[in-house]
Amino acid sequence: MTYEEYLDEVTTLITEKYNLSDAAAIKLVVKAQDAEFFVAHDENDALRNLDRAHQDAKTIYLSSQKK
């Protein structure tokens, strides 16, 4: 999947798995992007898969809860 599709997938998973609104999930993904969380994904398309999207959604969500 493309980088943009991957970000969309992670956002969707956050809304579905953690019962957040679209706006809240988008905010988390944008914040992760700003922190360069997805740099490796942009450079390596092998990292953009559904299994990794589930892992990243969990990591991003849990990270947001620690603050």
Distance bins in CASP14 RR format, pairs under 12 A and 6 or more apart:
PFRMAT RR
TARGET T0000
AUTHOR 0000-0000-0000
RMODE 2
METHOD distances of the structure
MODEL  1
1 7 0 0 0 0 1 0 0 0 0 0 0
1 8 0 0 0 0 1 0 0 0 0 0 0
1 9 1 0 0 1 0 0 0 0 0 0 0
1 10 0 0 0 0 0 1 0 0 0 0 0
1 41 0 0 0 0 0 1 0 0 0 0 0
1 45 0 0 0 0 1 0 0 0 0 0 0
1 46 0 0 0 0 0 1 0 0 0 0 0
1 47 0 0 0 0 0 1 0 0 0 0 0
1 48 1 0 1 0 0 0 0 0 0 0 0
1 49 1 0 0 1 0 0 0 0 0 0 0
1 50 0 0 0 0 1 0 0 0 0 0 0
1 52 0 0 0 0 0 1 0 0 0 0 0
1 53 0 0 0 0 1 0 0 0 0 0 0
2 8 0 0 0 0 1 0 0 0 0 0 0
2 9 0 0 0 0 0 1 0 0 0 0 0
2 41 0 0 0 0 0 1 0 0 0 0 0
2 42 0 0 0 0 0 1 0 0 0 0 0
2 45 0 0 0 0 1 0 0 0 0 0 0
2 48 1 0 0 1 0 0 0 0 0 0 0
3 9 0 0 0 0 0 1 0 0 0 0 0
3 10 0 0 0 0 0 1 0 0 0 0 0
3 29 0 0 0 0 0 1 0 0 0 0 0
3 33 0 0 0 0 0 1 0 0 0 0 0
3 38 1 0 0 1 0 0 0 0 0 0 0
3 39 0 0 0 0 0 1 0 0 0 0 0
3 40 0 0 0 0 0 1 0 0 0 0 0
3 41 1 0 0 1 0 0 0 0 0 0 0
3 42 1 0 1 0 0 0 0 0 0 0 0
3 43 0 0 0 0 1 0 0 0 0 0 0
3 44 0 0 0 0 0 1 0 0 0 0 0
3 45 0 0 0 0 1 0 0 0 0 0 0
3 47 0 0 0 0 1 0 0 0 0 0 0
3 48 1 0 0 1 0 0 0 0 0 0 0
3 53 0 0 0 0 0 1 0 0 0 0 0
4 10 0 0 0 0 0 1 0 0 0 0 0
4 11 0 0 0 0 0 1 0 0 0 0 0
4 29 0 0 0 0 0 1 0 0 0 0 0
4 33 0 0 0 0 0 1 0 0 0 0 0
4 38 0 0 0 0 0 1 0 0 0 0 0
4 41 0 0 0 0 0 1 0 0 0 0 0
4 42 0 0 0 0 0 1 0 0 0 0 0
4 48 0 0 0 0 1 0 0 0 0 0 0
5 11 0 0 0 0 0 1 0 0 0 0 0
5 12 0 0 0 0 0 1 0 0 0 0 0
5 41 0 0 0 0 0 1 0 0 0 0 0
5 45 0 0 0 0 0 1 0 0 0 0 0
5 48 1 0 0 1 0 0 0 0 0 0 0
5 49 0 0 0 0 0 1 0 0 0 0 0
5 50 0 0 0 0 0 1 0 0 0 0 0
5 53 0 0 0 0 1 0 0 0 0 0 0
6 12 0 0 0 0 0 1 0 0 0 0 0
6 13 0 0 0 0 0 1 0 0 0 0 0
6 29 0 0 0 0 0 1 0 0 0 0 0
6 32 0 0 0 0 0 1 0 0 0 0 0
6 33 0 0 0 0 0 1 0 0 0 0 0
6 37 0 0 0 0 0 1 0 0 0 0 0
6 38 1 0 0 1 0 0 0 0 0 0 0
6 40 0 0 0 0 0 1 0 0 0 0 0
6 41 1 0 0 1 0 0 0 0 0 0 0
6 42 0 0 0 0 1 0 0 0 0 0 0
6 44 0 0 0 0 0 1 0 0 0 0 0
6 45 0 0 0 0 1 0 0 0 0 0 0
6 46 0 0 0 0 0 1 0 0 0 0 0
6 47 0 0 0 0 1 0 0 0 0 0 0
6 48 1 0 1 0 0 0 0 0 0 0 0
6 49 0 0 0 0 1 0 0 0 0 0 0
6 50 0 0 0 0 1 0 0 0 0 0 0
6 51 0 0 0 0 0 1 0 0 0 0 0
6 52 0 0 0 0 1 0 0 0 0 0 0
6 53 1 0 0 1 0 0 0 0 0 0 0
6 54 0 0 0 0 0 1 0 0 0 0 0
6 56 0 0 0 0 1 0 0 0 0 0 0
6 57 0 0 0 0 0 1 0 0 0 0 0
7 13 0 0 0 0 0 1 0 0 0 0 0
7 14 0 0 0 0 0 1 0 0 0 0 0
7 25 0 0 0 0 0 1 0 0 0 0 0
7 26 0 0 0 0 1 0 0 0 0 0 0
7 28 0 0 0 0 0 1 0 0 0 0 0
7 29 1 0 1 0 0 0 0 0 0 0 0
7 30 0 0 0 0 1 0 0 0 0 0 0
7 32 0 0 0 0 1 0 0 0 0 0 0
7 33 1 0 0 1 0 0 0 0 0 0 0
7 37 0 0 0 0 0 1 0 0 0 0 0
7 38 1 0 0 1 0 0 0 0 0 0 0
7 41 0 0 0 0 1 0 0 0 0 0 0
7 42 0 0 0 0 1 0 0 0 0 0 0
7 48 0 0 0 0 1 0 0 0 0 0 0
7 53 0 0 0 0 1 0 0 0 0 0 0
7 56 0 0 0 0 1 0 0 0 0 0 0
7 57 0 0 0 0 0 1 0 0 0 0 0
7 60 0 0 0 0 0 1 0 0 0 0 0
8 14 0 0 0 0 0 1 0 0 0 0 0
8 15 0 0 0 0 0 1 0 0 0 0 0
8 22 0 0 0 0 0 1 0 0 0 0 0
8 25 0 0 0 0 0 1 0 0 0 0 0
8 26 0 0 0 0 1 0 0 0 0 0 0
8 29 0 0 0 0 1 0 0 0 0 0 0
8 48 0 0 0 0 0 1 0 0 0 0 0
8 53 0 0 0 0 1 0 0 0 0 0 0
8 57 0 0 0 0 0 1 0 0 0 0 0
9 15 0 0 0 0 0 1 0 0 0 0 0
9 16 0 0 0 0 0 1 0 0 0 0 0
9 17 0 0 0 0 0 1 0 0 0 0 0
9 25 0 0 0 0 0 1 0 0 0 0 0
9 29 0 0 0 0 0 1 0 0 0 0 0
9 38 0 0 0 0 0 1 0 0 0 0 0
9 41 0 0 0 0 0 1 0 0 0 0 0
9 48 0 0 0 0 1 0 0 0 0 0 0
9 49 0 0 0 0 1 0 0 0 0 0 0
9 50 1 0 0 1 0 0 0 0 0 0 0
9 51 0 0 0 0 0 1 0 0 0 0 0
9 52 0 0 0 0 1 0 0 0 0 0 0
9 53 1 0 1 0 0 0 0 0 0 0 0
9 54 0 0 0 0 1 0 0 0 0 0 0
9 55 0 0 0 0 0 1 0 0 0 0 0
9 56 0 0 0 0 1 0 0 0 0 0 0
9 57 0 0 0 0 1 0 0 0 0 0 0
10 16 0 0 0 0 0 1 0 0 0 0 0
10 17 0 0 0 0 0 1 0 0 0 0 0
10 18 0 0 0 0 0 1 0 0 0 0 0
10 25 0 0 0 0 1 0 0 0 0 0 0
10 26 0 0 0 0 0 1 0 0 0 0 0
10 28 0 0 0 0 1 0 0 0 0 0 0
10 29 1 0 1 0 0 0 0 0 0 0 0
10 30 0 0 0 0 0 1 0 0 0 0 0
10 32 0 0 0 0 1 0 0 0 0 0 0
10 33 0 0 0 0 0 1 0 0 0 0 0
10 37 0 0 0 0 1 0 0 0 0 0 0
10 38 0 0 0 0 1 0 0 0 0 0 0
10 41 0 0 0 0 1 0 0 0 0 0 0
10 47 0 0 0 0 0 1 0 0 0 0 0
10 48 0 0 0 0 1 0 0 0 0 0 0
10 49 0 0 0 0 0 1 0 0 0 0 0
10 50 0 0 0 0 0 1 0 0 0 0 0
10 51 0 0 0 0 0 1 0 0 0 0 0
10 52 0 0 0 0 1 0 0 0 0 0 0
10 53 1 0 1 0 0 0 0 0 0 0 0
10 54 0 0 0 0 1 0 0 0 0 0 0
10 55 0 0 0 0 1 0 0 0 0 0 0
10 56 1 0 1 0 0 0 0 0 0 0 0
10 57 1 0 1 0 0 0 0 0 0 0 0
10 58 0 0 0 0 1 0 0 0 0 0 0
10 59 0 0 0 0 1 0 0 0 0 0 0
10 60 1 0 0 1 0 0 0 0 0 0 0
10 61 0 0 0 0 1 0 0 0 0 0 0
11 17 0 0 0 0 0 1 0 0 0 0 0
11 18 0 0 0 0 0 1 0 0 0 0 0
11 20 0 0 0 0 1 0 0 0 0 0 0
11 21 0 0 0 0 0 1 0 0 0 0 0
11 22 1 0 0 1 0 0 0 0 0 0 0
11 23 0 0 0 0 0 1 0 0 0 0 0
11 24 0 0 0 0 1 0 0 0 0 0 0
11 25 1 0 1 0 0 0 0 0 0 0 0
11 26 1 0 1 0 0 0 0 0 0 0 0
11 27 0 0 0 0 1 0 0 0 0 0 0
11 28 1 0 0 1 0 0 0 0 0 0 0
11 29 1 0 1 0 0 0 0 0 0 0 0
11 30 0 0 0 0 1 0 0 0 0 0 0
11 31 0 0 0 0 0 1 0 0 0 0 0
11 32 0 0 0 0 0 1 0 0 0 0 0
11 33 0 0 0 0 0 1 0 0 0 0 0
11 38 0 0 0 0 0 1 0 0 0 0 0
11 53 0 0 0 0 1 0 0 0 0 0 0
11 56 0 0 0 0 0 1 0 0 0 0 0
11 57 0 0 0 0 1 0 0 0 0 0 0
11 60 0 0 0 0 1 0 0 0 0 0 0
11 61 0 0 0 0 0 1 0 0 0 0 0
12 18 0 0 0 0 0 1 0 0 0 0 0
12 20 0 0 0 0 0 1 0 0 0 0 0
12 22 0 0 0 0 1 0 0 0 0 0 0
12 25 1 0 0 1 0 0 0 0 0 0 0
12 26 0 0 0 0 0 1 0 0 0 0 0
12 29 0 0 0 0 1 0 0 0 0 0 0
12 50 0 0 0 0 0 1 0 0 0 0 0
12 53 0 0 0 0 1 0 0 0 0 0 0
12 54 0 0 0 0 0 1 0 0 0 0 0
12 56 0 0 0 0 0 1 0 0 0 0 0
12 57 0 0 0 0 1 0 0 0 0 0 0
13 19 0 0 0 0 0 1 0 0 0 0 0
13 20 0 0 0 0 0 1 0 0 0 0 0
13 25 0 0 0 0 1 0 0 0 0 0 0
13 28 0 0 0 0 0 1 0 0 0 0 0
13 29 0 0 0 0 0 1 0 0 0 0 0
13 50 0 0 0 0 1 0 0 0 0 0 0
13 51 0 0 0 0 0 1 0 0 0 0 0
13 52 0 0 0 0 0 1 0 0 0 0 0
13 53 1 0 1 0 0 0 0 0 0 0 0
13 54 1 0 0 1 0 0 0 0 0 0 0
13 55 0 0 0 0 1 0 0 0 0 0 0
13 56 0 0 0 0 1 0 0 0 0 0 0
13 57 1 1 0 0 0 0 0 0 0 0 0
13 58 0 0 0 0 1 0 0 0 0 0 0
13 59 0 0 0 0 0 1 0 0 0 0 0
13 60 0 0 0 0 1 0 0 0 0 0 0
13 61 0 0 0 0 1 0 0 0 0 0 0
14 20 1 0 1 0 0 0 0 0 0 0 0
14 21 0 0 0 0 0 1 0 0 0 0 0
14 22 0 0 0 0 1 0 0 0 0 0 0
14 23 0 0 0 0 0 1 0 0 0 0 0
14 24 0 0 0 0 1 0 0 0 0 0 0
14 25 1 0 1 0 0 0 0 0 0 0 0
14 26 0 0 0 0 1 0 0 0 0 0 0
14 27 0 0 0 0 1 0 0 0 0 0 0
14 28 1 0 0 1 0 0 0 0 0 0 0
14 29 1 0 0 1 0 0 0 0 0 0 0
14 30 0 0 0 0 0 1 0 0 0 0 0
14 31 0 0 0 0 0 1 0 0 0 0 0
14 32 0 0 0 0 0 1 0 0 0 0 0
14 53 0 0 0 0 1 0 0 0 0 0 0
14 54 0 0 0 0 0 1 0 0 0 0 0
14 56 0 0 0 0 1 0 0 0 0 0 0
14 57 1 0 1 0 0 0 0 0 0 0 0
14 58 0 0 0 0 1 0 0 0 0 0 0
14 59 0 0 0 0 0 1 0 0 0 0 0
14 60 1 0 0 1 0 0 0 0 0 0 0
14 61 1 0 1 0 0 0 0 0 0 0 0
14 62 0 0 0 0 0 1 0 0 0 0 0
14 63 0 0 0 0 0 1 0 0 0 0 0
14 64 0 0 0 0 1 0 0 0 0 0 0
14 65 0 0 0 0 0 1 0 0 0 0 0
15 21 1 0 0 1 0 0 0 0 0 0 0
15 22 1 0 1 0 0 0 0 0 0 0 0
15 23 0 0 0 0 1 0 0 0 0 0 0
15 24 1 0 0 1 0 0 0 0 0 0 0
15 25 1 0 1 0 0 0 0 0 0 0 0
15 26 0 0 0 0 1 0 0 0 0 0 0
15 27 0 0 0 0 0 1 0 0 0 0 0
15 28 0 0 0 0 1 0 0 0 0 0 0
15 29 0 0 0 0 0 1 0 0 0 0 0
15 57 0 0 0 0 1 0 0 0 0 0 0
15 60 0 0 0 0 0 1 0 0 0 0 0
15 61 0 0 0 0 0 1 0 0 0 0 0
16 22 0 0 0 0 0 1 0 0 0 0 0
16 25 0 0 0 0 1 0 0 0 0 0 0
16 53 0 0 0 0 0 1 0 0 0 0 0
16 54 0 0 0 0 0 1 0 0 0 0 0
16 57 0 0 0 0 1 0 0 0 0 0 0
16 58 0 0 0 0 0 1 0 0 0 0 0
16 61 0 0 0 0 0 1 0 0 0 0 0
17 25 0 0 0 0 1 0 0 0 0 0 0
17 53 0 0 0 0 0 1 0 0 0 0 0
17 54 0 0 0 0 1 0 0 0 0 0 0
17 55 0 0 0 0 0 1 0 0 0 0 0
17 56 0 0 0 0 0 1 0 0 0 0 0
17 57 1 0 0 1 0 0 0 0 0 0 0
17 58 1 0 0 1 0 0 0 0 0 0 0
17 59 0 0 0 0 0 1 0 0 0 0 0
17 60 0 0 0 0 0 1 0 0 0 0 0
17 61 1 0 0 1 0 0 0 0 0 0 0
17 62 0 0 0 0 0 1 0 0 0 0 0
18 24 0 0 0 0 1 0 0 0 0 0 0
18 25 1 0 0 1 0 0 0 0 0 0 0
18 28 0 0 0 0 1 0 0 0 0 0 0
18 54 0 0 0 0 0 1 0 0 0 0 0
18 57 1 0 0 1 0 0 0 0 0 0 0
18 58 0 0 0 0 1 0 0 0 0 0 0
18 59 0 0 0 0 0 1 0 0 0 0 0
18 60 0 0 0 0 1 0 0 0 0 0 0
18 61 1 0 1 0 0 0 0 0 0 0 0
18 62 0 0 0 0 1 0 0 0 0 0 0
18 63 0 0 0 0 0 1 0 0 0 0 0
18 64 0 0 0 0 1 0 0 0 0 0 0
18 65 0 0 0 0 1 0 0 0 0 0 0
19 25 0 0 0 0 1 0 0 0 0 0 0
19 61 0 0 0 0 0 1 0 0 0 0 0
20 26 0 0 0 0 1 0 0 0 0 0 0
20 27 0 0 0 0 1 0 0 0 0 0 0
20 28 1 0 0 1 0 0 0 0 0 0 0
20 29 0 0 0 0 0 1 0 0 0 0 0
20 57 0 0 0 0 0 1 0 0 0 0 0
20 60 0 0 0 0 0 1 0 0 0 0 0
20 61 1 0 0 1 0 0 0 0 0 0 0
20 64 0 0 0 0 1 0 0 0 0 0 0
20 65 0 0 0 0 0 1 0 0 0 0 0
21 27 0 0 0 0 1 0 0 0 0 0 0
21 28 0 0 0 0 0 1 0 0 0 0 0
22 28 0 0 0 0 0 1 0 0 0 0 0
22 29 0 0 0 0 0 1 0 0 0 0 0
23 29 0 0 0 0 0 1 0 0 0 0 0
23 30 0 0 0 0 0 1 0 0 0 0 0
24 30 0 0 0 0 0 1 0 0 0 0 0
24 31 0 0 0 0 0 1 0 0 0 0 0
24 60 0 0 0 0 0 1 0 0 0 0 0
24 61 0 0 0 0 0 1 0 0 0 0 0
24 64 0 0 0 0 1 0 0 0 0 0 0
25 31 0 0 0 0 0 1 0 0 0 0 0
25 32 0 0 0 0 0 1 0 0 0 0 0
25 57 0 0 0 0 1 0 0 0 0 0 0
25 60 0 0 0 0 1 0 0 0 0 0 0
25 61 0 0 0 0 1 0 0 0 0 0 0
25 64 0 0 0 0 1 0 0 0 0 0 0
26 32 0 0 0 0 0 1 0 0 0 0 0
26 33 0 0 0 0 0 1 0 0 0 0 0
26 60 0 0 0 0 0 1 0 0 0 0 0
27 33 0 0 0 0 0 1 0 0 0 0 0
27 34 0 0 0 0 0 1 0 0 0 0 0
27 60 0 0 0 0 0 1 0 0 0 0 0
27 61 0 0 0 0 0 1 0 0 0 0 0
27 64 0 0 0 0 1 0 0 0 0 0 0
28 34 0 0 0 0 0 1 0 0 0 0 0
28 35 0 0 0 0 0 1 0 0 0 0 0
28 37 0 0 0 0 0 1 0 0 0 0 0
28 56 0 0 0 0 0 1 0 0 0 0 0
28 57 0 0 0 0 1 0 0 0 0 0 0
28 58 0 0 0 0 0 1 0 0 0 0 0
28 59 0 0 0 0 0 1 0 0 0 0 0
28 60 1 0 1 0 0 0 0 0 0 0 0
28 61 1 0 0 1 0 0 0 0 0 0 0
28 62 0 0 0 0 0 1 0 0 0 0 0
28 63 0 0 0 0 1 0 0 0 0 0 0
28 64 1 0 1 0 0 0 0 0 0 0 0
28 65 0 0 0 0 0 1 0 0 0 0 0
28 67 0 0 0 0 0 1 0 0 0 0 0
29 35 0 0 0 0 0 1 0 0 0 0 0
29 37 0 0 0 0 1 0 0 0 0 0 0
29 38 0 0 0 0 1 0 0 0 0 0 0
29 41 0 0 0 0 0 1 0 0 0 0 0
29 53 0 0 0 0 0 1 0 0 0 0 0
29 56 0 0 0 0 1 0 0 0 0 0 0
29 57 0 0 0 0 1 0 0 0 0 0 0
29 59 0 0 0 0 0 1 0 0 0 0 0
29 60 1 0 0 1 0 0 0 0 0 0 0
29 61 0 0 0 0 0 1 0 0 0 0 0
29 63 0 0 0 0 0 1 0 0 0 0 0
29 64 0 0 0 0 0 1 0 0 0 0 0
30 37 0 0 0 0 0 1 0 0 0 0 0
30 38 0 0 0 0 0 1 0 0 0 0 0
30 60 0 0 0 0 0 1 0 0 0 0 0
30 64 0 0 0 0 0 1 0 0 0 0 0
31 37 0 0 0 0 1 0 0 0 0 0 0
31 38 0 0 0 0 0 1 0 0 0 0 0
31 60 0 0 0 0 1 0 0 0 0 0 0
31 61 0 0 0 0 0 1 0 0 0 0 0
31 63 0 0 0 0 1 0 0 0 0 0 0
31 64 1 0 0 1 0 0 0 0 0 0 0
31 67 0 0 0 0 0 1 0 0 0 0 0
32 38 1 0 0 1 0 0 0 0 0 0 0
32 39 0 0 0 0 0 1 0 0 0 0 0
32 41 0 0 0 0 0 1 0 0 0 0 0
32 56 0 0 0 0 1 0 0 0 0 0 0
32 57 0 0 0 0 0 1 0 0 0 0 0
32 59 0 0 0 0 1 0 0 0 0 0 0
32 60 1 0 1 0 0 0 0 0 0 0 0
32 61 0 0 0 0 0 1 0 0 0 0 0
32 62 0 0 0 0 0 1 0 0 0 0 0
32 63 1 0 0 1 0 0 0 0 0 0 0
32 64 0 0 0 0 1 0 0 0 0 0 0
33 39 0 0 0 0 1 0 0 0 0 0 0
33 41 0 0 0 0 1 0 0 0 0 0 0
33 42 0 0 0 0 1 0 0 0 0 0 0
33 56 0 0 0 0 0 1 0 0 0 0 0
33 60 0 0 0 0 0 1 0 0 0 0 0
34 60 0 0 0 0 0 1 0 0 0 0 0
35 59 0 0 0 0 0 1 0 0 0 0 0
35 60 0 0 0 0 1 0 0 0 0 0 0
35 63 0 0 0 0 1 0 0 0 0 0 0
35 64 0 0 0 0 0 1 0 0 0 0 0
35 67 0 0 0 0 0 1 0 0 0 0 0
36 42 0 0 0 0 1 0 0 0 0 0 0
36 43 0 0 0 0 0 1 0 0 0 0 0
37 47 0 0 0 0 0 1 0 0 0 0 0
37 55 0 0 0 0 0 1 0 0 0 0 0
37 56 1 0 0 1 0 0 0 0 0 0 0
37 57 0 0 0 0 0 1 0 0 0 0 0
37 59 0 0 0 0 1 0 0 0 0 0 0
37 60 1 0 0 1 0 0 0 0 0 0 0
37 63 0 0 0 0 1 0 0 0 0 0 0
37 64 0 0 0 0 0 1 0 0 0 0 0
38 44 0 0 0 0 0 1 0 0 0 0 0
38 47 0 0 0 0 1 0 0 0 0 0 0
38 48 0 0 0 0 1 0 0 0 0 0 0
38 52 0 0 0 0 0 1 0 0 0 0 0
38 53 0 0 0 0 0 1 0 0 0 0 0
38 56 0 0 0 0 1 0 0 0 0 0 0
38 59 0 0 0 0 0 1 0 0 0 0 0
38 60 0 0 0 0 1 0 0 0 0 0 0
39 47 0 0 0 0 0 1 0 0 0 0 0
40 46 0 0 0 0 1 0 0 0 0 0 0
40 47 1 0 1 0 0 0 0 0 0 0 0
40 48 0 0 0 0 1 0 0 0 0 0 0
40 52 0 0 0 0 0 1 0 0 0 0 0
40 56 0 0 0 0 0 1 0 0 0 0 0
41 47 1 0 1 0 0 0 0 0 0 0 0
41 48 1 0 1 0 0 0 0 0 0 0 0
41 49 0 0 0 0 1 0 0 0 0 0 0
41 52 1 0 0 1 0 0 0 0 0 0 0
41 53 0 0 0 0 1 0 0 0 0 0 0
41 55 0 0 0 0 0 1 0 0 0 0 0
41 56 1 0 0 1 0 0 0 0 0 0 0
42 48 0 0 0 0 1 0 0 0 0 0 0
44 52 0 0 0 0 0 1 0 0 0 0 0
45 52 0 0 0 0 0 1 0 0 0 0 0
46 52 0 0 0 0 1 0 0 0 0 0 0
47 53 0 0 0 0 1 0 0 0 0 0 0
47 55 0 0 0 0 0 1 0 0 0 0 0
47 56 0 0 0 0 1 0 0 0 0 0 0
48 55 0 0 0 0 0 1 0 0 0 0 0
48 56 0 0 0 0 1 0 0 0 0 0 0
49 55 0 0 0 0 1 0 0 0 0 0 0
49 56 0 0 0 0 0 1 0 0 0 0 0
50 56 0 0 0 0 0 1 0 0 0 0 0
50 57 0 0 0 0 0 1 0 0 0 0 0
51 57 0 0 0 0 0 1 0 0 0 0 0
51 58 0 0 0 0 0 1 0 0 0 0 0
52 58 0 0 0 0 0 1 0 0 0 0 0
52 59 0 0 0 0 0 1 0 0 0 0 0
53 59 0 0 0 0 0 1 0 0 0 0 0
53 60 0 0 0 0 0 1 0 0 0 0 0
54 60 0 0 0 0 0 1 0 0 0 0 0
54 61 0 0 0 0 0 1 0 0 0 0 0
55 61 0 0 0 0 0 1 0 0 0 0 0
55 62 0 0 0 0 0 1 0 0 0 0 0
56 62 0 0 0 0 0 1 0 0 0 0 0
56 63 0 0 0 0 0 1 0 0 0 0 0
57 63 0 0 0 0 0 1 0 0 0 0 0
57 64 0 0 0 0 0 1 0 0 0 0 0
58 64 0 0 0 0 0 1 0 0 0 0 0
58 65 0 0 0 0 0 1 0 0 0 0 0
59 65 0 0 0 0 0 1 0 0 0 0 0
59 66 0 0 0 0 0 1 0 0 0 0 0
60 66 0 0 0 0 0 1 0 0 0 0 0
60 67 0 0 0 0 0 1 0 0 0 0 0
61 67 0 0 0 0 0 1 0 0 0 0 0
END
